[in-house]
């Protein structure tokens, strides 16, 4: 079956950096668009970034543009989210997701990981 496993979360001070990884199995990774979403306590899940199957095109939410970078390595079935200049507002559970469509809408993604906690202290 399809599995997406996130890693790399943790506790970091404001202004610091983290790199999240999401490794996929059970699907033809190179054919899938990958996305990152996050959900803070008491808030709805929100789009963070997405990348096309080839990796040539990416798109980030305005709230993270210029600070976060999404990338992928199709030889390792892994997508990354490099997060720099972290703010307390970035605190959330971060999820990776996979779909055939290049989209920012979470309901359109077919497969989801279990999430990894990112906590940014002030």
KOLGU-4560 file (N, C-alpha, C; in nm, 3 decimals, padded with zeros to 5 digits):
<recs>
<n_xx: 00.084 n_yy: -00.119 n_zz: 00.000 ca_xx: 00.000 ca_yy: 00.000 ca_zz: 00.000 c_xx: 00.088 c_yy: 00.125 c_zz: 00.000 mol: A seq: 1 type: UNK>
<n_xx: 00.025 n_yy: 00.238 n_zz: -00.030 ca_xx: 00.098 ca_yy: 00.363 ca_zz: -00.036 c_xx: 00.131 c_yy: 00.411 c_zz: 00.106 mol: A seq: 2 type: UNK>
<n_xx: 00.256 n_yy: 00.451 n_zz: 00.123 ca_xx: 00.298 ca_yy: 00.510 ca_zz: 00.250 c_xx: 00.379 c_yy: 00.635 c_zz: 00.225 mol: A seq: 3 type: UNK>
<n_xx: 00.347 n_yy: 00.739 n_zz: 00.298 ca_xx: 00.426 ca_yy: 00.862 ca_zz: 00.298 c_xx: 00.472 c_yy: 00.883 c_zz: 00.441 mol: A seq: 4 type: UNK>
<n_xx: 00.602 n_yy: 00.893 n_zz: 00.461 ca_xx: 00.656 ca_yy: 00.904 ca_zz: 00.596 c_xx: 00.738 c_yy: 01.032 c_zz: 00.607 mol: A seq: 5 type: UNK>
<n_xx: 00.690 n_yy: 01.123 n_zz: 00.691 ca_xx: 00.760 ca_yy: 01.250 ca_zz: 00.714 c_xx: 00.861 c_yy: 01.235 c_zz: 00.827 mol: A seq: 6 type: UNK>
<n_xx: 00.964 n_yy: 01.316 n_zz: 00.820 ca_xx: 01.063 ca_yy: 01.323 ca_zz: 00.926 c_xx: 01.129 c_yy: 01.461 c_zz: 00.925 mol: A seq: 7 type: UNK>
<n_xx: 01.202 n_yy: 01.490 n_zz: 01.031 ca_xx: 01.277 ca_yy: 01.615 ca_zz: 01.035 c_xx: 01.216 c_yy: 01.724 c_zz: 01.120 mol: A seq: 8 type: UNK>
<n_xx: 01.098 n_yy: 01.700 n_zz: 01.174 ca_xx: 01.038 ca_yy: 01.801 ca_zz: 01.261 c_xx: 01.111 c_yy: 01.810 c_zz: 01.393 mol: A seq: 9 type: UNK>
<n_xx: 01.073 n_yy: 01.912 n_zz: 01.471 ca_xx: 01.135 ca_yy: 01.928 ca_zz: 01.602 c_xx: 01.111 c_yy: 02.066 c_zz: 01.658 mol: A seq: 10 type: UNK>
<n_xx: 01.187 n_yy: 02.098 n_zz: 01.761 ca_xx: 01.178 ca_yy: 02.228 ca_zz: 01.828 c_xx: 01.295 c_yy: 02.314 c_zz: 01.784 mol: A seq: 11 type: UNK>
<n_xx: 01.265 n_yy: 02.436 n_zz: 01.743 ca_xx: 01.369 ca_yy: 02.528 ca_zz: 01.696 c_xx: 01.334 c_yy: 02.669 c_zz: 01.742 mol: A seq: 12 type: UNK>
<n_xx: 01.436 n_yy: 02.750 n_zz: 01.763 ca_xx: 01.412 ca_yy: 02.889 ca_zz: 01.801 c_xx: 01.374 c_yy: 02.972 c_zz: 01.679 mol: A seq: 13 type: UNK>
<n_xx: 01.302 n_yy: 03.079 n_zz: 01.703 ca_xx: 01.268 ca_yy: 03.171 ca_zz: 01.595 c_xx: 01.394 c_yy: 03.216 c_zz: 01.522 mol: A seq: 14 type: UNK>
<n_xx: 01.384 n_yy: 03.220 n_zz: 01.390 ca_xx: 01.499 ca_yy: 03.255 ca_zz: 01.308 c_xx: 01.580 c_yy: 03.136 c_zz: 01.263 mol: A seq: 15 type: UNK>
<n_xx: 01.553 n_yy: 03.021 n_zz: 01.320 ca_xx: 01.627 ca_yy: 02.900 ca_zz: 01.287 c_xx: 01.573 c_yy: 02.831 c_zz: 01.163 mol: A seq: 16 type: UNK>
<n_xx: 01.631 n_yy: 02.714 n_zz: 01.134 ca_xx: 01.596 ca_yy: 02.639 ca_zz: 01.014 c_xx: 01.571 c_yy: 02.493 c_zz: 01.047 mol: A seq: 17 type: UNK>
<n_xx: 01.488 n_yy: 02.432 n_zz: 00.966 ca_xx: 01.466 ca_yy: 02.288 ca_zz: 00.969 c_xx: 01.447 c_yy: 02.241 c_zz: 00.826 mol: A seq: 18 type: UNK>
<n_xx: 01.480 n_yy: 02.114 n_zz: 00.801 ca_xx: 01.448 ca_yy: 02.053 ca_zz: 00.672 c_xx: 01.363 c_yy: 01.930 c_zz: 00.697 mol: A seq: 19 type: UNK>
<n_xx: 01.244 n_yy: 01.934 n_zz: 00.642 ca_xx: 01.154 ca_yy: 01.818 ca_zz: 00.650 c_xx: 01.176 c_yy: 01.729 c_zz: 00.529 mol: A seq: 20 type: UNK>
<n_xx: 01.161 n_yy: 01.600 n_zz: 00.551 ca_xx: 01.168 ca_yy: 01.501 ca_zz: 00.444 c_xx: 01.041 c_yy: 01.418 c_zz: 00.443 mol: A seq: 21 type: UNK>
<n_xx: 01.004 n_yy: 01.371 n_zz: 00.327 ca_xx: 00.890 ca_yy: 01.281 ca_zz: 00.314 c_xx: 00.927 c_yy: 01.175 c_zz: 00.212 mol: A seq: 22 type: UNK>
<n_xx: 00.936 n_yy: 01.052 n_zz: 00.258 ca_xx: 00.973 ca_yy: 00.942 ca_zz: 00.170 c_xx: 00.851 c_yy: 00.857 c_zz: 00.139 mol: A seq: 23 type: UNK>
<n_xx: 00.833 n_yy: 00.831 n_zz: 00.011 ca_xx: 00.715 ca_yy: 00.760 ca_zz: -00.036 c_xx: 00.749 c_yy: 00.617 c_zz: -00.077 mol: A seq: 24 type: UNK>
<n_xx: 00.651 n_yy: 00.529 n_zz: -00.060 ca_xx: 00.662 ca_yy: 00.393 ca_zz: -00.108 c_xx: 00.524 c_yy: 00.347 c_zz: -00.153 mol: A seq: 25 type: UNK>
<n_xx: 00.524 n_yy: 00.247 n_zz: -00.242 ca_xx: 00.397 ca_yy: 00.192 ca_zz: -00.288 c_xx: 00.330 c_yy: 00.270 c_zz: -00.400 mol: A seq: 26 type: UNK>
<n_xx: 00.400 n_yy: 00.369 n_zz: -00.455 ca_xx: 00.345 ca_yy: 00.443 ca_zz: -00.569 c_xx: 00.460 c_yy: 00.483 c_zz: -00.662 mol: A seq: 27 type: UNK>
<n_xx: 00.422 n_yy: 00.515 n_zz: -00.786 ca_xx: 00.523 ca_yy: 00.559 ca_zz: -00.884 c_xx: 00.555 c_yy: 00.705 c_zz: -00.856 mol: A seq: 28 type: UNK>
<n_xx: 00.645 n_yy: 00.725 n_zz: -00.763 ca_xx: 00.672 ca_yy: 00.858 ca_zz: -00.708 c_xx: 00.697 c_yy: 00.961 c_zz: -00.818 mol: A seq: 29 type: UNK>
<n_xx: 00.773 n_yy: 00.926 n_zz: -00.918 ca_xx: 00.813 ca_yy: 01.023 ca_zz: -01.021 c_xx: 00.694 c_yy: 01.074 c_zz: -01.102 mol: A seq: 30 type: UNK>
<n_xx: 00.578 n_yy: 01.007 n_zz: -01.089 ca_xx: 00.460 ca_yy: 01.050 ca_zz: -01.163 c_xx: 00.369 c_yy: 01.143 c_zz: -01.082 mol: A seq: 31 type: UNK>
<n_xx: 00.401 n_yy: 01.159 n_zz: -00.954 ca_xx: 00.312 ca_yy: 01.231 ca_zz: -00.864 c_xx: 00.358 c_yy: 01.372 c_zz: -00.832 mol: A seq: 32 type: UNK>
<n_xx: 00.262 n_yy: 01.462 n_zz: -00.829 ca_xx: 00.280 ca_yy: 01.593 ca_zz: -00.769 c_xx: 00.286 c_yy: 01.573 c_zz: -00.617 mol: A seq: 33 type: UNK>
<n_xx: 00.374 n_yy: 01.646 n_zz: -00.552 ca_xx: 00.385 ca_yy: 01.637 ca_zz: -00.407 c_xx: 00.355 c_yy: 01.773 c_zz: -00.344 mol: A seq: 34 type: UNK>
<n_xx: 00.292 n_yy: 01.768 n_zz: -00.231 ca_xx: 00.259 ca_yy: 01.891 ca_zz: -00.161 c_xx: 00.290 c_yy: 01.883 c_zz: -00.013 mol: A seq: 35 type: UNK>
<n_xx: 00.310 n_yy: 01.999 n_zz: 00.045 ca_xx: 00.324 ca_yy: 02.010 ca_zz: 00.190 c_xx: 00.209 c_yy: 02.098 c_zz: 00.242 mol: A seq: 36 type: UNK>
<n_xx: 00.150 n_yy: 02.053 n_zz: 00.350 ca_xx: 00.044 ca_yy: 02.126 ca_zz: 00.418 c_xx: 00.079 c_yy: 02.132 c_zz: 00.566 mol: A seq: 37 type: UNK>
<n_xx: 00.010 n_yy: 02.218 n_zz: 00.638 ca_xx: 00.032 ca_yy: 02.225 ca_zz: 00.782 c_xx: -00.099 c_yy: 02.256 c_zz: 00.853 mol: A seq: 38 type: UNK>
<n_xx: -00.104 n_yy: 02.215 n_zz: 00.979 ca_xx: -00.221 ca_yy: 02.243 ca_zz: 01.061 c_xx: -00.176 c_yy: 02.281 c_zz: 01.200 mol: A seq: 39 type: UNK>
<n_xx: -00.210 n_yy: 02.403 n_zz: 01.238 ca_xx: -00.180 ca_yy: 02.453 ca_zz: 01.372 c_xx: -00.298 c_yy: 02.421 c_zz: 01.464 mol: A seq: 40 type: UNK>
<n_xx: -00.275 n_yy: 02.415 n_zz: 01.594 ca_xx: -00.383 ca_yy: 02.385 ca_zz: 01.689 c_xx: -00.498 c_yy: 02.482 c_zz: 01.673 mol: A seq: 41 type: UNK>
<n_xx: -00.619 n_yy: 02.428 n_zz: 01.660 ca_xx: -00.738 ca_yy: 02.511 ca_zz: 01.651 c_xx: -00.760 c_yy: 02.575 c_zz: 01.515 mol: A seq: 42 type: UNK>
<n_xx: -00.674 n_yy: 02.542 n_zz: 01.419 ca_xx: -00.687 ca_yy: 02.603 ca_zz: 01.286 c_xx: -00.708 c_yy: 02.496 c_zz: 01.181 mol: A seq: 43 type: UNK>
<n_xx: -00.758 n_yy: 02.538 n_zz: 01.066 ca_xx: -00.775 ca_yy: 02.446 ca_zz: 00.955 c_xx: -00.640 c_yy: 02.416 c_zz: 00.891 mol: A seq: 44 type: UNK>
<n_xx: -00.636 n_yy: 02.301 n_zz: 00.826 ca_xx: -00.515 ca_yy: 02.266 ca_zz: 00.751 c_xx: -00.497 c_yy: 02.365 c_zz: 00.636 mol: A seq: 45 type: UNK>
<n_xx: -00.372 n_yy: 02.406 n_zz: 00.613 ca_xx: -00.346 ca_yy: 02.504 ca_zz: 00.508 c_xx: -00.233 c_yy: 02.459 c_zz: 00.417 mol: A seq: 46 type: UNK>
<n_xx: -00.241 n_yy: 02.503 n_zz: 00.295 ca_xx: -00.140 ca_yy: 02.474 ca_zz: 00.194 c_xx: -00.010 c_yy: 02.545 c_zz: 00.225 mol: A seq: 47 type: UNK>
<n_xx: 00.101 n_yy: 02.477 n_zz: 00.203 ca_xx: 00.234 ca_yy: 02.537 ca_zz: 00.222 c_xx: 00.309 c_yy: 02.545 c_zz: 00.089 mol: A seq: 48 type: UNK>
<n_xx: 00.324 n_yy: 02.432 n_zz: 00.020 ca_xx: 00.403 ca_yy: 02.432 ca_zz: -00.102 c_xx: 00.370 c_yy: 02.308 c_zz: -00.184 mol: A seq: 49 type: UNK>
<n_xx: 00.395 n_yy: 02.317 n_zz: -00.315 ca_xx: 00.375 ca_yy: 02.204 ca_zz: -00.401 c_xx: 00.482 c_yy: 02.202 c_zz: -00.509 mol: A seq: 50 type: UNK>
<n_xx: 00.506 n_yy: 02.084 n_zz: -00.565 ca_xx: 00.609 ca_yy: 02.067 ca_zz: -00.666 c_xx: 00.560 c_yy: 01.967 c_zz: -00.770 mol: A seq: 51 type: UNK>
<n_xx: 00.586 n_yy: 01.995 n_zz: -00.897 ca_xx: 00.543 ca_yy: 01.905 ca_zz: -01.003 c_xx: 00.623 c_yy: 01.775 c_zz: -00.999 mol: A seq: 52 type: UNK>
<n_xx: 00.576 n_yy: 01.679 n_zz: -01.074 ca_xx: 00.637 ca_yy: 01.546 ca_zz: -01.072 c_xx: 00.784 c_yy: 01.549 c_zz: -01.114 mol: A seq: 53 type: UNK>
<n_xx: 00.815 n_yy: 01.637 n_zz: -01.208 ca_xx: 00.953 ca_yy: 01.647 ca_zz: -01.257 c_xx: 01.041 c_yy: 01.731 c_zz: -01.164 mol: A seq: 54 type: UNK>
<n_xx: 00.975 n_yy: 01.814 n_zz: -01.084 ca_xx: 01.048 ca_yy: 01.907 ca_zz: -00.998 c_xx: 01.077 c_yy: 02.041 c_zz: -01.063 mol: A seq: 55 type: UNK>
<n_xx: 01.034 n_yy: 02.057 n_zz: -01.188 ca_xx: 01.067 ca_yy: 02.181 ca_zz: -01.260 c_xx: 00.987 c_yy: 02.301 c_zz: -01.211 mol: A seq: 56 type: UNK>
<n_xx: 00.868 n_yy: 02.276 n_zz: -01.160 ca_xx: 00.782 ca_yy: 02.386 ca_zz: -01.115 c_xx: 00.744 c_yy: 02.369 c_zz: -00.969 mol: A seq: 57 type: UNK>
<n_xx: 00.749 n_yy: 02.480 n_zz: -00.899 ca_xx: 00.710 ca_yy: 02.481 ca_zz: -00.757 c_xx: 00.622 c_yy: 02.602 c_zz: -00.731 mol: A seq: 58 type: UNK>
<n_xx: 00.549 n_yy: 02.594 n_zz: -00.623 ca_xx: 00.464 ca_yy: 02.706 ca_zz: -00.583 c_xx: 00.452 c_yy: 02.703 c_zz: -00.432 mol: A seq: 59 type: UNK>
<n_xx: 00.469 n_yy: 02.819 n_zz: -00.370 ca_xx: 00.460 ca_yy: 02.828 ca_zz: -00.225 c_xx: 00.352 c_yy: 02.929 c_zz: -00.185 mol: A seq: 60 type: UNK>
<n_xx: 00.296 n_yy: 02.907 n_zz: -00.069 ca_xx: 00.200 ca_yy: 03.002 ca_zz: -00.014 c_xx: 00.270 c_yy: 03.134 c_zz: 00.015 mol: A seq: 61 type: UNK>
<n_xx: 00.193 n_yy: 03.242 n_zz: 00.008 ca_xx: 00.249 ca_yy: 03.374 ca_zz: 00.034 c_xx: 00.314 c_yy: 03.382 c_zz: 00.172 mol: A seq: 62 type: UNK>
<n_xx: 00.256 n_yy: 03.312 n_zz: 00.267 ca_xx: 00.303 ca_yy: 03.320 ca_zz: 00.406 c_xx: 00.443 c_yy: 03.261 c_zz: 00.424 mol: A seq: 63 type: UNK>
<n_xx: 00.487 n_yy: 03.178 n_zz: 00.331 ca_xx: 00.620 ca_yy: 03.115 ca_zz: 00.344 c_xx: 00.712 c_yy: 03.149 c_zz: 00.227 mol: A seq: 64 type: UNK>
<n_xx: 00.660 n_yy: 03.219 n_zz: 00.128 ca_xx: 00.740 ca_yy: 03.255 ca_zz: 00.010 c_xx: 00.868 c_yy: 03.329 c_zz: 00.052 mol: A seq: 65 type: UNK>
<n_xx: 00.981 n_yy: 03.285 n_zz: -00.003 ca_xx: 01.108 ca_yy: 03.347 ca_zz: 00.030 c_xx: 01.175 c_yy: 03.288 c_zz: 00.153 mol: A seq: 66 type: UNK>
<n_xx: 01.102 n_yy: 03.208 n_zz: 00.229 ca_xx: 01.160 ca_yy: 03.144 ca_zz: 00.349 c_xx: 01.164 c_yy: 02.992 c_zz: 00.335 mol: A seq: 67 type: UNK>
<n_xx: 01.064 n_yy: 02.934 n_zz: 00.270 ca_xx: 01.055 ca_yy: 02.789 ca_zz: 00.254 c_xx: 01.084 c_yy: 02.753 c_zz: 00.109 mol: A seq: 68 type: UNK>
<n_xx: 01.146 n_yy: 02.637 n_zz: 00.089 ca_xx: 01.174 ca_yy: 02.586 ca_zz: -00.045 c_xx: 01.137 c_yy: 02.439 c_zz: -00.052 mol: A seq: 69 type: UNK>
<n_xx: 01.059 n_yy: 02.404 n_zz: -00.152 ca_xx: 01.024 ca_yy: 02.264 ca_zz: -00.174 c_xx: 01.112 c_yy: 02.209 c_zz: -00.285 mol: A seq: 70 type: UNK>
<n_xx: 01.156 n_yy: 02.085 n_zz: -00.268 ca_xx: 01.237 ca_yy: 02.019 ca_zz: -00.370 c_xx: 01.211 c_yy: 01.869 c_zz: -00.361 mol: A seq: 71 type: UNK>
<n_xx: 01.263 n_yy: 01.795 n_zz: -00.459 ca_xx: 01.242 ca_yy: 01.651 ca_zz: -00.458 c_xx: 01.360 c_yy: 01.581 c_zz: -00.522 mol: A seq: 72 type: UNK>
<n_xx: 01.377 n_yy: 01.455 n_zz: -00.483 ca_xx: 01.477 ca_yy: 01.368 ca_zz: -00.544 c_xx: 01.404 c_yy: 01.241 c_zz: -00.586 mol: A seq: 73 type: UNK>
<n_xx: 01.376 n_yy: 01.230 n_zz: -00.714 ca_xx: 01.298 ca_yy: 01.116 ca_zz: -00.762 c_xx: 01.376 c_yy: 00.985 c_zz: -00.755 mol: A seq: 74 type: UNK>
<n_xx: 01.507 n_yy: 00.993 n_zz: -00.743 ca_xx: 01.587 ca_yy: 00.870 ca_zz: -00.728 c_xx: 01.574 c_yy: 00.814 c_zz: -00.586 mol: A seq: 75 type: UNK>
<n_xx: 01.531 n_yy: 00.900 n_zz: -00.493 ca_xx: 01.516 ca_yy: 00.857 ca_zz: -00.353 c_xx: 01.370 c_yy: 00.855 c_zz: -00.309 mol: A seq: 76 type: UNK>
<n_xx: 01.279 n_yy: 00.881 n_zz: -00.401 ca_xx: 01.135 ca_yy: 00.885 ca_zz: -00.368 c_xx: 01.107 c_yy: 00.978 c_zz: -00.251 mol: A seq: 77 type: UNK>
<n_xx: 01.175 n_yy: 01.091 n_zz: -00.251 ca_xx: 01.167 ca_yy: 01.182 ca_zz: -00.136 c_xx: 01.143 c_yy: 01.325 c_zz: -00.179 mol: A seq: 78 type: UNK>
<n_xx: 01.057 n_yy: 01.392 n_zz: -00.106 ca_xx: 01.034 ca_yy: 01.535 ca_zz: -00.122 c_xx: 01.079 c_yy: 01.605 c_zz: 00.005 mol: A seq: 79 type: UNK>
<n_xx: 01.131 n_yy: 01.726 n_zz: -00.011 ca_xx: 01.187 ca_yy: 01.800 ca_zz: 00.100 c_xx: 01.116 c_yy: 01.935 c_zz: 00.117 mol: A seq: 80 type: UNK>
<n_xx: 01.120 n_yy: 01.986 n_zz: 00.238 ca_xx: 01.077 ca_yy: 02.123 ca_zz: 00.263 c_xx: 01.183 c_yy: 02.188 c_zz: 00.350 mol: A seq: 81 type: UNK>
<n_xx: 01.261 n_yy: 02.275 n_zz: 00.287 ca_xx: 01.362 ca_yy: 02.350 ca_zz: 00.360 c_xx: 01.296 c_yy: 02.474 c_zz: 00.418 mol: A seq: 82 type: UNK>
<n_xx: 01.302 n_yy: 02.489 n_zz: 00.548 ca_xx: 01.235 ca_yy: 02.599 ca_zz: 00.616 c_xx: 01.339 c_yy: 02.685 c_zz: 00.686 mol: A seq: 83 type: UNK>
<n_xx: 01.350 n_yy: 02.809 n_zz: 00.641 ca_xx: 01.445 ca_yy: 02.904 ca_zz: 00.699 c_xx: 01.369 c_yy: 03.020 c_zz: 00.763 mol: A seq: 84 type: UNK>
<n_xx: 01.440 n_yy: 03.095 n_zz: 00.844 ca_xx: 01.381 ca_yy: 03.213 ca_zz: 00.910 c_xx: 01.247 c_yy: 03.179 c_zz: 00.974 mol: A seq: 85 type: UNK>
<n_xx: 01.245 n_yy: 03.072 n_zz: 01.049 ca_xx: 01.121 ca_yy: 03.024 ca_zz: 01.107 c_xx: 01.066 c_yy: 03.122 c_zz: 01.210 mol: A seq: 86 type: UNK>
<n_xx: 00.934 n_yy: 03.128 n_zz: 01.214 ca_xx: 00.862 ca_yy: 03.216 ca_zz: 01.306 c_xx: 00.772 c_yy: 03.131 c_zz: 01.396 mol: A seq: 87 type: UNK>
<n_xx: 00.735 n_yy: 03.184 n_zz: 01.512 ca_xx: 00.642 ca_yy: 03.109 ca_zz: 01.598 c_xx: 00.512 c_yy: 03.073 c_zz: 01.526 mol: A seq: 88 type: UNK>
<n_xx: 00.467 n_yy: 03.156 n_zz: 01.433 ca_xx: 00.345 ca_yy: 03.127 ca_zz: 01.357 c_xx: 00.360 c_yy: 03.007 c_zz: 01.266 mol: A seq: 89 type: UNK>
<n_xx: 00.481 n_yy: 02.960 n_zz: 01.244 ca_xx: 00.503 ca_yy: 02.840 ca_zz: 01.162 c_xx: 00.480 c_yy: 02.712 c_zz: 01.241 mol: A seq: 90 type: UNK>
<n_xx: 00.458 n_yy: 02.724 n_zz: 01.371 ca_xx: 00.433 ca_yy: 02.607 ca_zz: 01.454 c_xx: 00.308 c_yy: 02.534 c_zz: 01.408 mol: A seq: 91 type: UNK>
<n_xx: 00.324 n_yy: 02.406 n_zz: 01.379 ca_xx: 00.212 ca_yy: 02.326 ca_zz: 01.326 c_xx: 00.259 c_yy: 02.182 c_zz: 01.307 mol: A seq: 92 type: UNK>
<n_xx: 00.164 n_yy: 02.096 n_zz: 01.279 ca_xx: 00.196 ca_yy: 01.963 ca_zz: 01.228 c_xx: 00.204 c_yy: 01.976 c_zz: 01.076 mol: A seq: 93 type: UNK>
<n_xx: 00.315 n_yy: 01.930 n_zz: 01.020 ca_xx: 00.337 ca_yy: 01.939 ca_zz: 00.876 c_xx: 00.314 c_yy: 01.803 c_zz: 00.811 mol: A seq: 94 type: UNK>
<n_xx: 00.236 n_yy: 01.805 n_zz: 00.704 ca_xx: 00.200 ca_yy: 01.684 ca_zz: 00.632 c_xx: 00.247 c_yy: 01.691 c_zz: 00.487 mol: A seq: 95 type: UNK>
<n_xx: 00.293 n_yy: 01.579 n_zz: 00.435 ca_xx: 00.316 ca_yy: 01.572 ca_zz: 00.291 c_xx: 00.201 c_yy: 01.494 c_zz: 00.229 mol: A seq: 96 type: UNK>
<n_xx: 00.179 n_yy: 01.520 n_zz: 00.102 ca_xx: 00.068 ca_yy: 01.458 ca_zz: 00.031 c_xx: 00.105 c_yy: 01.438 c_zz: -00.115 mol: A seq: 97 type: UNK>
<n_xx: 00.038 n_yy: 01.343 n_zz: -00.178 ca_xx: 00.067 ca_yy: 01.309 ca_zz: -00.317 c_xx: -00.060 c_yy: 01.304 c_zz: -00.399 mol: A seq: 98 type: UNK>
<n_xx: -00.049 n_yy: 01.353 n_zz: -00.523 ca_xx: -00.162 ca_yy: 01.348 ca_zz: -00.615 c_xx: -00.111 c_yy: 01.361 c_zz: -00.757 mol: A seq: 99 type: UNK>
<n_xx: -00.197 n_yy: 01.331 n_zz: -00.851 ca_xx: -00.161 ca_yy: 01.346 ca_zz: -00.992 c_xx: -00.179 c_yy: 01.489 c_zz: -01.040 mol: A seq: 100 type: UNK>
<n_xx: -00.256 n_yy: 01.570 n_zz: -00.968 ca_xx: -00.284 ca_yy: 01.707 ca_zz: -01.010 c_xx: -00.194 c_yy: 01.807 c_zz: -00.938 mol: A seq: 101 type: UNK>
<n_xx: -00.157 n_yy: 01.910 n_zz: -01.009 ca_xx: -00.079 ca_yy: 02.020 ca_zz: -00.954 c_xx: -00.178 c_yy: 02.118 c_zz: -00.893 mol: A seq: 102 type: UNK>
<n_xx: -00.197 n_yy: 02.107 n_zz: -00.763 ca_xx: -00.304 ca_yy: 02.180 ca_zz: -00.697 c_xx: -00.264 c_yy: 02.222 c_zz: -00.557 mol: A seq: 103 type: UNK>
<n_xx: -00.331 n_yy: 02.326 n_zz: -00.509 ca_xx: -00.308 ca_yy: 02.374 ca_zz: -00.372 c_xx: -00.421 c_yy: 02.331 c_zz: -00.278 mol: A seq: 104 type: UNK>
<n_xx: -00.520 n_yy: 02.261 n_zz: -00.330 ca_xx: -00.637 ca_yy: 02.223 ca_zz: -00.250 c_xx: -00.614 c_yy: 02.088 c_zz: -00.183 mol: A seq: 105 type: UNK>
<n_xx: -00.624 n_yy: 02.084 n_zz: -00.052 ca_xx: -00.592 ca_yy: 01.961 ca_zz: 00.019 c_xx: -00.688 c_yy: 01.848 c_zz: -00.016 mol: A seq: 106 type: UNK>
<n_xx: -00.815 n_yy: 01.881 n_zz: -00.044 ca_xx: -00.912 ca_yy: 01.774 ca_zz: -00.070 c_xx: -00.885 c_yy: 01.700 c_zz: -00.201 mol: A seq: 107 type: UNK>
<n_xx: -00.798 n_yy: 01.756 n_zz: -00.283 ca_xx: -00.767 ca_yy: 01.690 ca_zz: -00.409 c_xx: -00.650 c_yy: 01.593 c_zz: -00.398 mol: A seq: 108 type: UNK>
<n_xx: -00.581 n_yy: 01.592 n_zz: -00.287 ca_xx: -00.467 ca_yy: 01.501 ca_zz: -00.271 c_xx: -00.516 c_yy: 01.364 c_zz: -00.224 mol: A seq: 109 type: UNK>
<n_xx: -00.467 n_yy: 01.262 n_zz: -00.290 ca_xx: -00.513 ca_yy: 01.125 ca_zz: -00.264 c_xx: -00.444 c_yy: 01.060 c_zz: -00.144 mol: A seq: 110 type: UNK>
<n_xx: -00.316 n_yy: 01.089 n_zz: -00.125 ca_xx: -00.239 ca_yy: 01.018 ca_zz: -00.025 c_xx: -00.173 c_yy: 01.117 c_zz: 00.072 mol: A seq: 111 type: UNK>
<n_xx: -00.169 n_yy: 01.077 n_zz: 00.199 ca_xx: -00.118 ca_yy: 01.165 ca_zz: 00.305 c_xx: -00.025 c_yy: 01.090 c_zz: 00.398 mol: A seq: 112 type: UNK>
<n_xx: 00.073 n_yy: 01.164 n_zz: 00.450 ca_xx: 00.156 ca_yy: 01.110 ca_zz: 00.555 c_xx: 00.090 c_yy: 01.133 c_zz: 00.691 mol: A seq: 113 type: UNK>
<n_xx: 00.159 n_yy: 01.087 n_zz: 00.794 ca_xx: 00.103 ca_yy: 01.096 ca_zz: 00.929 c_xx: 00.134 c_yy: 01.228 c_zz: 00.998 mol: A seq: 114 type: UNK>
<n_xx: 00.226 n_yy: 01.304 n_zz: 00.940 ca_xx: 00.259 ca_yy: 01.435 ca_zz: 00.993 c_xx: 00.380 c_yy: 01.436 c_zz: 01.083 mol: A seq: 115 type: UNK>
<n_xx: 00.445 n_yy: 01.551 n_zz: 01.089 ca_xx: 00.559 ca_yy: 01.570 ca_zz: 01.179 c_xx: 00.544 c_yy: 01.707 c_zz: 01.245 mol: A seq: 116 type: UNK>
<n_xx: 00.568 n_yy: 01.712 n_zz: 01.375 ca_xx: 00.547 ca_yy: 01.835 ca_zz: 01.451 c_xx: 00.666 c_yy: 01.929 c_zz: 01.434 mol: A seq: 117 type: UNK>
<n_xx: 00.635 n_yy: 02.054 n_zz: 01.406 ca_xx: 00.734 ca_yy: 02.161 ca_zz: 01.404 c_xx: 00.691 c_yy: 02.265 c_zz: 01.508 mol: A seq: 118 type: UNK>
<n_xx: 00.779 n_yy: 02.294 n_zz: 01.601 ca_xx: 00.750 ca_yy: 02.393 ca_zz: 01.704 c_xx: 00.859 c_yy: 02.499 c_zz: 01.702 mol: A seq: 119 type: UNK>
<n_xx: 00.817 n_yy: 02.624 n_zz: 01.688 ca_xx: 00.911 ca_yy: 02.736 ca_zz: 01.683 c_xx: 00.891 c_yy: 02.821 c_zz: 01.807 mol: A seq: 120 type: UNK>
<n_xx: 00.993 n_yy: 02.831 n_zz: 01.888 ca_xx: 00.984 ca_yy: 02.909 ca_zz: 02.011 c_xx: 01.030 c_yy: 03.052 c_zz: 01.987 mol: A seq: 121 type: UNK>
<n_xx: 00.971 n_yy: 03.143 n_zz: 02.062 ca_xx: 01.006 ca_yy: 03.285 ca_zz: 02.044 c_xx: 01.120 c_yy: 03.326 c_zz: 02.136 mol: A seq: 122 type: UNK>
</recs>
